[in-house]
């Protein structure tokens, strides 16, 4: 059985302007030891999905209106706040986008690391400090024992993200959710943090969810990729399959928008962009949410009348579109006959 | 997967002195704040005067009695009545003159200052205590409770603070340090509660609060460890913002006869004594009035300097 099974998750924000359907029917599962990359642009519901799993969505205005998040055999959406608190940081840990603000400036980092262990493992002060030193060494921070007594302002961004990772790993979680772990970092440090995450995933045998808008990040770190658009997963596949044979027009457009420096088919001039804007999630397009921006949608077919289902177009490759690439090709070949 | 040790990690390699590479300048929040505070000359001067005033009020009566030093001048008892010398103008023997009973005003102003300042700080701390508890609960709980508590506060905001203090004293019927503190804080903690609530709500948005919740910290730990300590800066500012109002309030209550009972004195009641003879002996009302004005002015300047020093939004680069 999968470690994490998310079924038909819907998280809506009830605001004065209306109901924002931030996450609207997300399904995925994650096995132990695997990494899932969730990709999508700002506002596509990636972070809200992660926060829904953790039970950290701001209530009010947000609420999980339906669906289940089964983690290790337990439905997290049905647990009480105090039961969730016992799971957070122990079985599921999370690291956030901005390491500069994720550490409390008034507490020594040693305190912030040992805090978690004392909370969940009930270890003594001394034991917790000893483990904190090991953890800092594990995330490659030199002089670990001395640095426990430093305040966060003496660490650089990359170092702080390492400290955040150490805190996340303190209780050997089964699942680590990394919400844009590298976005706020310098490009050189990004690669190091990704390598570190991958190394730790293997040594701690955890599953990992990496949330990002950077295709390069998931290409490097993920086993499976889910592409989100307007609160829904539009395509889900293994990393190689997705990059080699993208099916959804949105994924194709995303990959097409990546800047290329060299190689075959290099484009000249301006970078490609996807025309139009992501839909308003208070009042999304009635059927396919990508239809208004999709080059293949036309007025006469189901794109504007019937919401497409997420279907398995080939083994392990799921897509939510009436016009996936392979069917377009087949159609084009069949047409002249 | 090969590990790329980060540059930062290499810089602090074991055995290497930490100051190698780019030395990290030791600089704490308080040190930064101190540096910014001393740049503000008005605030430094105000703090100095404030300190001298405290020294005068609390230490002078003691020094006065040190045998062999000041006794040669005169051993001054602020309660010592000396009718032949009543209404004496300032002189060497009585630097501030004497009052209608011939009591030495230099000693009495110090005595009155002790009481005024004690009540001022006592009531300010009471205001902050109530404000912190109310504001923290409201801001931290959020939602309907927050809304309810704030609307209740809006309703209370209309209450005039001095009449309320007068009513409180009238109901209690006893005037001493504690009833004065209660009377002065009972209708003046609303602003403090709002400040704390606003601060808590701002801090609640911080990533480290989210991060603390993401590792399973319970609510009381989030509040006590991550939110309240970070409100310390605004609280220190608030002390000096509230202080002038409270001291003026105390002076006013004493002036209209609701204050400290004679023969004890506060600056307000001393001014009241001087009012009856302001033509004949104007120094009796002038001395405590100047003392009140100086204290209030200093507190305002100090609050200003502290705000510039501690509030990150108004910091210059």
Contacts between the chains, C-beta under 8 A, distances in Angstrom:
chain1	res1	chain2	res2	distance
A	54	B	214	6.2
A	56	B	210	6.8
A	56	B	213	6.0
A	56	B	214	6.3
A	60	B	143	6.1
A	82	B	218	7.7
A	85	B	216	4.7
A	85	B	217	7.6
A	85	B	218	5.9
A	86	B	216	6.4
A	87	B	216	7.2
A	88	B	213	7.1
A	88	B	214	5.8
A	88	B	215	6.3
A	88	B	216	4.0
A	89	B	214	6.5
A	89	B	215	3.1
A	89	B	216	3.7
A	89	B	217	7.7
A	90	B	216	6.3
A	93	B	214	7.1
A	93	B	215	6.7
A	94	B	211	7.7
A	94	B	214	4.3
A	95	B	211	8.0
A	96	B	207	5.3
A	96	B	210	6.6
A	96	B	211	5.9
A	96	B	214	7.6
A	97	B	207	7.8
A	98	B	207	5.6
A	101	B	206	6.1
A	101	B	207	4.2
A	101	B	208	6.4
A	102	B	207	4.3
A	102	B	208	5.3
A	102	B	210	7.7
A	102	B	211	4.6
A	103	B	208	5.6
A	103	B	211	7.4
A	104	B	208	4.4
A	104	B	212	7.3
A	104	B	225	7.6
A	104	B	226	5.4
A	104	B	230	7.8
A	105	B	29	7.5
A	105	B	208	7.8
A	105	B	230	7.8
A	106	B	29	7.9
A	106	B	229	5.1
A	106	B	230	6.0
A	107	B	225	7.2
A	115	B	215	7.6
A	115	B	217	7.3
A	115	B	225	7.9
A	116	B	215	4.6
A	116	B	216	7.4
A	119	B	215	7.2
A	119	B	216	5.9
A	119	B	217	6.7
A	119	B	221	7.8
A	120	B	216	6.2
A	140	B	3	6.6
A	140	B	5	5.2
A	140	B	6	6.4
A	140	B	9	4.9
A	141	B	9	6.0
A	142	B	9	4.8
A	142	B	10	7.3
A	142	B	11	7.7
A	142	B	12	4.4
A	142	B	13	5.2
A	142	B	14	6.2
A	143	B	12	4.9
A	143	B	13	7.9
A	143	B	14	6.2
A	143	B	18	7.0
A	146	B	18	7.5
A	147	B	12	7.6
A	151	B	28	7.5
A	153	B	27	7.8
A	154	B	24	5.3
A	155	B	8	7.9
A	156	B	8	5.4
A	158	B	6	5.6
A	158	B	8	6.2
A	159	B	6	7.3
A	159	B	8	5.0
A	159	B	9	7.8
A	162	B	6	7.5
A	164	B	211	7.0
A	167	B	211	7.6
A	167	B	215	6.3
A	168	B	215	7.5
A	170	B	215	7.7
A	189	B	6	6.6
A	191	B	4	7.1
A	192	B	4	4.9
A	192	B	6	5.2
A	195	B	1	5.7
A	195	B	2	7.4
A	195	B	3	6.4
A	195	B	4	6.0
A	196	B	3	7.2
A	198	B	1	5.4
A	199	B	1	5.2
A	199	B	3	6.2
A	202	B	1	7.6
